[in-house]
């Protein structure tokens, strides 16, 4: 694979790839994990870069940050990271997540908002120069919430959520209004989107999880179809779109097919988290990709129909017997299932 550090050239290379299966939700691209990913028949990954253990062996030494870290990544270290991945015959498509310090300073207009935004803008510029074309982010100051665990097929364990089990404590200093969150979000877009456009980086918005109206005194803006439409229209850009988490959309109880048609026809689906749940807010549990609320093959076929050409990764997966913390066994099942569906779709539509 090419080690060209030109963002424009590498973005074009990614744009020419077909719809395909990848993996993500890990931080440390060790040789062992990269070999395992390649063994699954996967050629594409994304990395979660900010919330990680500072003792991971394979992170660049001068970029090791504590779990609450708010640092930025240099061009040199991003190139080294990409080349480590490419040496295993794998493409580094994206980086996901923002620093924890963003929750209060940027999302809730804290005292270091502009300082944090400048760091992110430098990282986005550096990603463009290093040839990593996508940055996935969320707008969830209250974080991701689950209230317990449950079991699914064969006793595999999954996380669950039930609003009846919530307490009323604030996650931050007070209760925030929806108007405040929209104002802060628009400011973020106005600052960051021009930088992403200049750097050739695509920004991808993830839904709130769970998509409740509010949690811990903080509104969950990205809980429904209408709010996502508003988000995409606030600062219109070809470089801003969706990190389409099918599990979160399933939790919302929205018509997921309508969502895919709407944003797919606008070319605003940049990559997909492919998972499902049983139930919708205010109570649901995660499950195997073949046992949830929606018809998984119908949605994959629809993604193809609307012209989506990007990476689909297993998101949260059930914890299987003798699994690891990363659920490598659960992910292997989902990867194989998605690969089979994709191969069937290609054969169905292209005669291959």
Order of alpha helices (4+ residues) and beta strands (2+ residues): alpha-beta-alpha-beta-alpha-beta-alpha-alpha-beta-beta-beta-alpha-beta-beta-beta-alpha-beta-alpha-alpha-beta-beta-beta-alpha-beta-alpha
